[in-house]
Amino acid sequence: MHATNTTNKFFAIILLAAWAYQTPACAQSIHMVETYAAGIPLKVIYANLNDLNVKVTAELARYGPGHAEPFAQMVRRAAPTVAVTGTFFSTRNHFPVGDIVIDGQLAHFGGVGTALCITDNNEVEFLQPKRYTHQDWSRFDFVLRSGPRLIHDGVVYVDPRQEGFRDQRMLSRNSRLAVGVTRENALVFVATRKPVYLSKLARAMRALGVVNAINLDAGSSLGLYYKGKMLIRPKRFLTNVILLYDNRWKYEERRTLLAASRTRSARLYR
């Protein structure tokens, strides 16, 4: 079994390395594999950010922060190539814990965690601002602040309390979702239903070639939609999701509808 897992991981890394350098005409810019890393069964979504047709964004529940919505309903409205659960939120008031920037505009201020930040031309940074302070996110088209950080510059780095996370359900074994980036500028989403500690998830991400990564909301919130298929359905309503489009025109076609659904959020948080 160990040999099989190692072989699967090896071929997943080889596939990523070969695929990341292909042109969009020669390869799918967004694809999924099922594999093992660090002994964990994983669903792995790769998005080649070298292809500028790829768009990474987010969507809030209808009527904005303070509201929740079925994952499937958010997916139908957004019509993405991929959708996954975003940052954590309070189950009491449905406000996300982290900042969310959509199309260069602050949609929600949360103030906790490490931020995945992506520019309009798909350059990626992971930033950890001081807690509960407003940041200038104007350089970025998309920001989602979650956490804790799992990998920093290729080194496993997990310190939830330092980032303001103290929920014991996060610190114990749980199903997991994470996002990271490789040196080849591939955005990598990893989901597992197997209950594992954050440190185990970090080692799995590093084994896949990820050099910077953060944890995302999972557990009962874990959701994964891929190319028309609902692969993992959350057990609760969600307040925010991350969306991937393999063609920016698909997003532009939905943008007006999505912007209208954020009207209340925009009035409250701009």
Contacts in CASP RR format, 6 or more apart in sequence:
PFRMAT RR
TARGET T0000
AUTHOR 0000-0000-0000
METHOD contacts of the structure
MODEL  1
MHATNTTNKFFAIILLAAWAYQTPACAQSIHMVETYAAGIPLKVIYANLN
DLNVKVTAELARYGPGHAEPFAQMVRRAAPTVAVTGTFFSTRNHFPVGDI
VIDGQLAHFGGVGTALCITDNNEVEFLQPKRYTHQDWSRFDFVLRSGPRL
IHDGVVYVDPRQEGFRDQRMLSRNSRLAVGVTRENALVFVATRKPVYLSK
LARAMRALGVVNAINLDAGSSLGLYYKGKMLIRPKRFLTNVILLYDNRWK
YEERRTLLAASRTRSARLYR
4 36 0 8 1.000
5 36 0 8 1.000
5 39 0 8 1.000
8 35 0 8 1.000
8 36 0 8 1.000
9 35 0 8 1.000
9 36 0 8 1.000
9 37 0 8 1.000
9 207 0 8 1.000
9 208 0 8 1.000
11 35 0 8 1.000
12 33 0 8 1.000
12 35 0 8 1.000
12 37 0 8 1.000
12 44 0 8 1.000
12 208 0 8 1.000
13 207 0 8 1.000
13 208 0 8 1.000
13 209 0 8 1.000
15 33 0 8 1.000
16 46 0 8 1.000
16 182 0 8 1.000
16 184 0 8 1.000
16 186 0 8 1.000
16 208 0 8 1.000
16 209 0 8 1.000
17 184 0 8 1.000
19 27 0 8 1.000
19 31 0 8 1.000
19 46 0 8 1.000
19 48 0 8 1.000
19 186 0 8 1.000
20 48 0 8 1.000
20 50 0 8 1.000
20 182 0 8 1.000
20 184 0 8 1.000
20 185 0 8 1.000
20 186 0 8 1.000
21 184 0 8 1.000
24 48 0 8 1.000
24 51 0 8 1.000
24 53 0 8 1.000
27 48 0 8 1.000
28 246 0 8 1.000
29 47 0 8 1.000
29 48 0 8 1.000
29 51 0 8 1.000
29 53 0 8 1.000
29 54 0 8 1.000
29 246 0 8 1.000
30 45 0 8 1.000
30 46 0 8 1.000
30 47 0 8 1.000
30 48 0 8 1.000
30 54 0 8 1.000
30 81 0 8 1.000
30 82 0 8 1.000
30 244 0 8 1.000
30 246 0 8 1.000
31 45 0 8 1.000
31 46 0 8 1.000
32 43 0 8 1.000
32 44 0 8 1.000
32 45 0 8 1.000
32 46 0 8 1.000
32 226 0 8 1.000
32 227 0 8 1.000
33 43 0 8 1.000
33 44 0 8 1.000
33 46 0 8 1.000
34 41 0 8 1.000
34 42 0 8 1.000
34 43 0 8 1.000
34 44 0 8 1.000
35 41 0 8 1.000
35 42 0 8 1.000
35 44 0 8 1.000
36 42 0 8 1.000
37 190 0 8 1.000
37 203 0 8 1.000
37 204 0 8 1.000
37 205 0 8 1.000
37 207 0 8 1.000
37 208 0 8 1.000
38 200 0 8 1.000
38 203 0 8 1.000
38 204 0 8 1.000
38 207 0 8 1.000
39 204 0 8 1.000
40 192 0 8 1.000
40 194 0 8 1.000
40 196 0 8 1.000
40 200 0 8 1.000
40 201 0 8 1.000
40 204 0 8 1.000
41 192 0 8 1.000
41 193 0 8 1.000
41 194 0 8 1.000
42 190 0 8 1.000
42 191 0 8 1.000
42 192 0 8 1.000
42 204 0 8 1.000
42 208 0 8 1.000
43 190 0 8 1.000
43 191 0 8 1.000
43 192 0 8 1.000
43 224 0 8 1.000
43 231 0 8 1.000
43 232 0 8 1.000
44 188 0 8 1.000
44 189 0 8 1.000
44 190 0 8 1.000
44 191 0 8 1.000
44 208 0 8 1.000
45 82 0 8 1.000
45 84 0 8 1.000
45 188 0 8 1.000
45 189 0 8 1.000
45 190 0 8 1.000
45 191 0 8 1.000
45 224 0 8 1.000
45 226 0 8 1.000
45 244 0 8 1.000
46 186 0 8 1.000
46 187 0 8 1.000
46 188 0 8 1.000
47 54 0 8 1.000
47 56 0 8 1.000
47 82 0 8 1.000
47 186 0 8 1.000
47 187 0 8 1.000
47 188 0 8 1.000
47 189 0 8 1.000
47 244 0 8 1.000
48 54 0 8 1.000
48 185 0 8 1.000
48 186 0 8 1.000
49 56 0 8 1.000
49 118 0 8 1.000
49 122 0 8 1.000
49 124 0 8 1.000
49 181 0 8 1.000
49 185 0 8 1.000
49 186 0 8 1.000
49 187 0 8 1.000
50 122 0 8 1.000
50 184 0 8 1.000
50 185 0 8 1.000
52 121 0 8 1.000
52 122 0 8 1.000
52 248 0 8 1.000
53 246 0 8 1.000
53 247 0 8 1.000
53 248 0 8 1.000
54 122 0 8 1.000
54 244 0 8 1.000
54 245 0 8 1.000
54 246 0 8 1.000
54 248 0 8 1.000
55 243 0 8 1.000
55 244 0 8 1.000
55 245 0 8 1.000
55 247 0 8 1.000
55 248 0 8 1.000
55 250 0 8 1.000
55 251 0 8 1.000
56 118 0 8 1.000
56 122 0 8 1.000
56 142 0 8 1.000
56 187 0 8 1.000
56 242 0 8 1.000
56 243 0 8 1.000
56 244 0 8 1.000
57 102 0 8 1.000
57 103 0 8 1.000
57 141 0 8 1.000
57 142 0 8 1.000
57 242 0 8 1.000
57 243 0 8 1.000
57 245 0 8 1.000
57 251 0 8 1.000
58 86 0 8 1.000
58 100 0 8 1.000
58 102 0 8 1.000
58 107 0 8 1.000
58 142 0 8 1.000
58 144 0 8 1.000
58 240 0 8 1.000
58 241 0 8 1.000
58 242 0 8 1.000
58 243 0 8 1.000
59 74 0 8 1.000
59 77 0 8 1.000
59 78 0 8 1.000
59 83 0 8 1.000
59 102 0 8 1.000
59 240 0 8 1.000
59 241 0 8 1.000
59 243 0 8 1.000
59 258 0 8 1.000
59 261 0 8 1.000
60 67 0 8 1.000
60 100 0 8 1.000
60 102 0 8 1.000
60 107 0 8 1.000
60 108 0 8 1.000
60 239 0 8 1.000
60 240 0 8 1.000
60 261 0 8 1.000
60 262 0 8 1.000
60 265 0 8 1.000
61 67 0 8 1.000
61 68 0 8 1.000
61 69 0 8 1.000
61 74 0 8 1.000
61 94 0 8 1.000
61 237 0 8 1.000
61 238 0 8 1.000
61 239 0 8 1.000
61 240 0 8 1.000
62 69 0 8 1.000
62 73 0 8 1.000
62 77 0 8 1.000
62 261 0 8 1.000
63 261 0 8 1.000
63 264 0 8 1.000
63 265 0 8 1.000
64 107 0 8 1.000
64 108 0 8 1.000
64 239 0 8 1.000
64 261 0 8 1.000
64 262 0 8 1.000
64 264 0 8 1.000
64 265 0 8 1.000
64 268 0 8 1.000
65 94 0 8 1.000
65 95 0 8 1.000
65 96 0 8 1.000
65 107 0 8 1.000
65 108 0 8 1.000
65 239 0 8 1.000
65 265 0 8 1.000
65 268 0 8 1.000
65 269 0 8 1.000
66 93 0 8 1.000
66 94 0 8 1.000
66 95 0 8 1.000
66 239 0 8 1.000
67 94 0 8 1.000
67 239 0 8 1.000
68 89 0 8 1.000
68 94 0 8 1.000
68 236 0 8 1.000
68 237 0 8 1.000
68 238 0 8 1.000
68 239 0 8 1.000
69 237 0 8 1.000
69 238 0 8 1.000
69 239 0 8 1.000
70 237 0 8 1.000
70 238 0 8 1.000
71 83 0 8 1.000
71 85 0 8 1.000
71 223 0 8 1.000
71 225 0 8 1.000
71 233 0 8 1.000
71 234 0 8 1.000
71 237 0 8 1.000
71 238 0 8 1.000
71 241 0 8 1.000
72 230 0 8 1.000
72 233 0 8 1.000
74 83 0 8 1.000
74 238 0 8 1.000
74 241 0 8 1.000
75 83 0 8 1.000
75 225 0 8 1.000
75 230 0 8 1.000
75 241 0 8 1.000
77 254 0 8 1.000
77 257 0 8 1.000
77 258 0 8 1.000
77 261 0 8 1.000
78 241 0 8 1.000
78 243 0 8 1.000
78 254 0 8 1.000
78 258 0 8 1.000
79 250 0 8 1.000
79 254 0 8 1.000
80 225 0 8 1.000
80 243 0 8 1.000
80 244 0 8 1.000
80 245 0 8 1.000
80 250 0 8 1.000
80 251 0 8 1.000
81 226 0 8 1.000
81 227 0 8 1.000
81 244 0 8 1.000
81 245 0 8 1.000
81 246 0 8 1.000
81 247 0 8 1.000
81 250 0 8 1.000
82 189 0 8 1.000
82 224 0 8 1.000
82 225 0 8 1.000
82 226 0 8 1.000
82 227 0 8 1.000
82 243 0 8 1.000
82 244 0 8 1.000
83 223 0 8 1.000
83 224 0 8 1.000
83 225 0 8 1.000
83 241 0 8 1.000
83 242 0 8 1.000
83 243 0 8 1.000
83 244 0 8 1.000
84 177 0 8 1.000
84 179 0 8 1.000
84 189 0 8 1.000
84 191 0 8 1.000
84 216 0 8 1.000
84 223 0 8 1.000
84 224 0 8 1.000
84 225 0 8 1.000
84 241 0 8 1.000
84 242 0 8 1.000
85 177 0 8 1.000
85 216 0 8 1.000
85 217 0 8 1.000
85 218 0 8 1.000
85 221 0 8 1.000
85 222 0 8 1.000
85 223 0 8 1.000
85 224 0 8 1.000
85 234 0 8 1.000
85 238 0 8 1.000
85 241 0 8 1.000
85 242 0 8 1.000
86 144 0 8 1.000
86 146 0 8 1.000
86 177 0 8 1.000
86 216 0 8 1.000
86 217 0 8 1.000
86 238 0 8 1.000
86 240 0 8 1.000
86 241 0 8 1.000
86 242 0 8 1.000
87 96 0 8 1.000
87 97 0 8 1.000
87 98 0 8 1.000
87 100 0 8 1.000
87 144 0 8 1.000
87 145 0 8 1.000
87 146 0 8 1.000
87 147 0 8 1.000
87 216 0 8 1.000
87 217 0 8 1.000
87 240 0 8 1.000
88 96 0 8 1.000
88 97 0 8 1.000
88 98 0 8 1.000
88 146 0 8 1.000
88 147 0 8 1.000
88 167 0 8 1.000
88 170 0 8 1.000
88 217 0 8 1.000
88 221 0 8 1.000
89 95 0 8 1.000
89 96 0 8 1.000
89 97 0 8 1.000
89 217 0 8 1.000
89 238 0 8 1.000
89 239 0 8 1.000
89 240 0 8 1.000
90 97 0 8 1.000
91 236 0 8 1.000
94 239 0 8 1.000
95 108 0 8 1.000
95 110 0 8 1.000
95 239 0 8 1.000
96 108 0 8 1.000
96 110 0 8 1.000
96 239 0 8 1.000
96 240 0 8 1.000
97 110 0 8 1.000
97 111 0 8 1.000
97 112 0 8 1.000
97 113 0 8 1.000
97 145 0 8 1.000
97 146 0 8 1.000
98 108 0 8 1.000
98 109 0 8 1.000
98 110 0 8 1.000
98 111 0 8 1.000
98 112 0 8 1.000
98 113 0 8 1.000
98 115 0 8 1.000
98 144 0 8 1.000
98 145 0 8 1.000
98 146 0 8 1.000
99 106 0 8 1.000
99 108 0 8 1.000
99 109 0 8 1.000
99 110 0 8 1.000
99 111 0 8 1.000
99 115 0 8 1.000
99 135 0 8 1.000
99 137 0 8 1.000
99 143 0 8 1.000
99 144 0 8 1.000
99 145 0 8 1.000
100 106 0 8 1.000
100 107 0 8 1.000
100 108 0 8 1.000
100 143 0 8 1.000
100 144 0 8 1.000
100 145 0 8 1.000
100 240 0 8 1.000
101 107 0 8 1.000
101 137 0 8 1.000
101 140 0 8 1.000
101 141 0 8 1.000
101 142 0 8 1.000
101 143 0 8 1.000
101 144 0 8 1.000
102 142 0 8 1.000
102 262 0 8 1.000
103 141 0 8 1.000
103 142 0 8 1.000
103 255 0 8 1.000
103 259 0 8 1.000
104 137 0 8 1.000
104 138 0 8 1.000
104 140 0 8 1.000
104 141 0 8 1.000
104 142 0 8 1.000
105 266 0 8 1.000
105 270 0 8 1.000
106 137 0 8 1.000
106 269 0 8 1.000
106 270 0 8 1.000
107 262 0 8 1.000
107 265 0 8 1.000
107 266 0 8 1.000
107 269 0 8 1.000
108 240 0 8 1.000
108 265 0 8 1.000
108 269 0 8 1.000
109 134 0 8 1.000
109 269 0 8 1.000
110 132 0 8 1.000
110 145 0 8 1.000
111 129 0 8 1.000
111 131 0 8 1.000
111 132 0 8 1.000
111 133 0 8 1.000
111 145 0 8 1.000
112 131 0 8 1.000
112 132 0 8 1.000
112 145 0 8 1.000
112 163 0 8 1.000
112 164 0 8 1.000
112 165 0 8 1.000
113 128 0 8 1.000
113 131 0 8 1.000
113 145 0 8 1.000
113 146 0 8 1.000
113 147 0 8 1.000
113 148 0 8 1.000
113 163 0 8 1.000
113 164 0 8 1.000
113 165 0 8 1.000
113 214 0 8 1.000
114 126 0 8 1.000
114 127 0 8 1.000
114 128 0 8 1.000
114 145 0 8 1.000
114 146 0 8 1.000
114 147 0 8 1.000
114 148 0 8 1.000
114 149 0 8 1.000
114 163 0 8 1.000
114 214 0 8 1.000
115 126 0 8 1.000
115 127 0 8 1.000
115 128 0 8 1.000
115 129 0 8 1.000
115 135 0 8 1.000
115 143 0 8 1.000
115 144 0 8 1.000
115 145 0 8 1.000
115 146 0 8 1.000
116 124 0 8 1.000
116 126 0 8 1.000
116 142 0 8 1.000
116 143 0 8 1.000
116 144 0 8 1.000
116 145 0 8 1.000
116 146 0 8 1.000
116 179 0 8 1.000
116 180 0 8 1.000
116 214 0 8 1.000
117 124 0 8 1.000
117 125 0 8 1.000
117 126 0 8 1.000
117 127 0 8 1.000
117 137 0 8 1.000
117 139 0 8 1.000
117 140 0 8 1.000
117 142 0 8 1.000
117 143 0 8 1.000
118 124 0 8 1.000
118 140 0 8 1.000
118 141 0 8 1.000
118 142 0 8 1.000
118 143 0 8 1.000
119 139 0 8 1.000
119 140 0 8 1.000
119 141 0 8 1.000
120 141 0 8 1.000
122 185 0 8 1.000
124 181 0 8 1.000
124 185 0 8 1.000
124 187 0 8 1.000
124 212 0 8 1.000
125 140 0 8 1.000
126 149 0 8 1.000
126 152 0 8 1.000
126 180 0 8 1.000
126 181 0 8 1.000
126 212 0 8 1.000
126 213 0 8 1.000
126 214 0 8 1.000
127 135 0 8 1.000
128 149 0 8 1.000
128 163 0 8 1.000
129 135 0 8 1.000
131 163 0 8 1.000
131 164 0 8 1.000
137 143 0 8 1.000
144 240 0 8 1.000
144 242 0 8 1.000
146 214 0 8 1.000
146 215 0 8 1.000
146 216 0 8 1.000
146 217 0 8 1.000
147 160 0 8 1.000
147 163 0 8 1.000
147 165 0 8 1.000
147 214 0 8 1.000
147 215 0 8 1.000
147 216 0 8 1.000
148 158 0 8 1.000
148 159 0 8 1.000
148 160 0 8 1.000
148 162 0 8 1.000
148 163 0 8 1.000
148 165 0 8 1.000
148 198 0 8 1.000
148 214 0 8 1.000
148 215 0 8 1.000
149 157 0 8 1.000
149 158 0 8 1.000
149 159 0 8 1.000
149 163 0 8 1.000
149 213 0 8 1.000
149 214 0 8 1.000
149 215 0 8 1.000
150 156 0 8 1.000
150 157 0 8 1.000
150 158 0 8 1.000
150 178 0 8 1.000
150 198 0 8 1.000
150 201 0 8 1.000
150 202 0 8 1.000
150 205 0 8 1.000
150 213 0 8 1.000
150 214 0 8 1.000
150 215 0 8 1.000
151 157 0 8 1.000
151 180 0 8 1.000
151 202 0 8 1.000
151 205 0 8 1.000
151 206 0 8 1.000
151 210 0 8 1.000
151 211 0 8 1.000
151 212 0 8 1.000
151 213 0 8 1.000
152 212 0 8 1.000
153 211 0 8 1.000
153 212 0 8 1.000
154 206 0 8 1.000
154 210 0 8 1.000
154 211 0 8 1.000
154 212 0 8 1.000
156 199 0 8 1.000
156 202 0 8 1.000
156 203 0 8 1.000
156 206 0 8 1.000
157 202 0 8 1.000
158 198 0 8 1.000
158 199 0 8 1.000
158 202 0 8 1.000
160 166 0 8 1.000
160 170 0 8 1.000
160 171 0 8 1.000
160 198 0 8 1.000
165 171 0 8 1.000
169 219 0 8 1.000
170 198 0 8 1.000
170 215 0 8 1.000
171 198 0 8 1.000
172 197 0 8 1.000
173 195 0 8 1.000
173 196 0 8 1.000
173 197 0 8 1.000
174 195 0 8 1.000
174 196 0 8 1.000
174 218 0 8 1.000
174 219 0 8 1.000
175 191 0 8 1.000
175 192 0 8 1.000
175 193 0 8 1.000
175 194 0 8 1.000
175 195 0 8 1.000
175 218 0 8 1.000
175 219 0 8 1.000
175 222 0 8 1.000
176 190 0 8 1.000
176 191 0 8 1.000
176 192 0 8 1.000
176 196 0 8 1.000
176 198 0 8 1.000
176 201 0 8 1.000
176 215 0 8 1.000
176 218 0 8 1.000
176 219 0 8 1.000
176 222 0 8 1.000
177 189 0 8 1.000
177 190 0 8 1.000
177 191 0 8 1.000
177 215 0 8 1.000
177 216 0 8 1.000
177 217 0 8 1.000
177 218 0 8 1.000
177 222 0 8 1.000
177 223 0 8 1.000
177 224 0 8 1.000
178 189 0 8 1.000
178 190 0 8 1.000
178 201 0 8 1.000
178 202 0 8 1.000
178 205 0 8 1.000
178 213 0 8 1.000
178 214 0 8 1.000
178 215 0 8 1.000
178 216 0 8 1.000
179 187 0 8 1.000
179 188 0 8 1.000
179 189 0 8 1.000
179 190 0 8 1.000
179 213 0 8 1.000
179 214 0 8 1.000
179 216 0 8 1.000
179 242 0 8 1.000
180 187 0 8 1.000
180 188 0 8 1.000
180 189 0 8 1.000
180 205 0 8 1.000
180 210 0 8 1.000
180 212 0 8 1.000
180 213 0 8 1.000
180 214 0 8 1.000
181 187 0 8 1.000
181 188 0 8 1.000
181 210 0 8 1.000
181 211 0 8 1.000
181 212 0 8 1.000
181 213 0 8 1.000
182 188 0 8 1.000
182 208 0 8 1.000
182 209 0 8 1.000
182 210 0 8 1.000
182 211 0 8 1.000
183 209 0 8 1.000
183 211 0 8 1.000
187 244 0 8 1.000
188 205 0 8 1.000
188 208 0 8 1.000
188 209 0 8 1.000
188 210 0 8 1.000
188 213 0 8 1.000
189 242 0 8 1.000
190 201 0 8 1.000
190 204 0 8 1.000
190 205 0 8 1.000
190 208 0 8 1.000
191 218 0 8 1.000
191 222 0 8 1.000
191 223 0 8 1.000
191 224 0 8 1.000
191 232 0 8 1.000
192 201 0 8 1.000
192 204 0 8 1.000
193 222 0 8 1.000
193 232 0 8 1.000
196 204 0 8 1.000
198 215 0 8 1.000
201 215 0 8 1.000
202 213 0 8 1.000
205 213 0 8 1.000
216 242 0 8 1.000
219 235 0 8 1.000
220 234 0 8 1.000
220 235 0 8 1.000
220 236 0 8 1.000
221 234 0 8 1.000
221 235 0 8 1.000
221 236 0 8 1.000
221 238 0 8 1.000
222 232 0 8 1.000
222 234 0 8 1.000
223 231 0 8 1.000
223 232 0 8 1.000
223 233 0 8 1.000
223 234 0 8 1.000
223 238 0 8 1.000
224 230 0 8 1.000
224 231 0 8 1.000
224 232 0 8 1.000
225 231 0 8 1.000
243 251 0 8 1.000
245 251 0 8 1.000
END
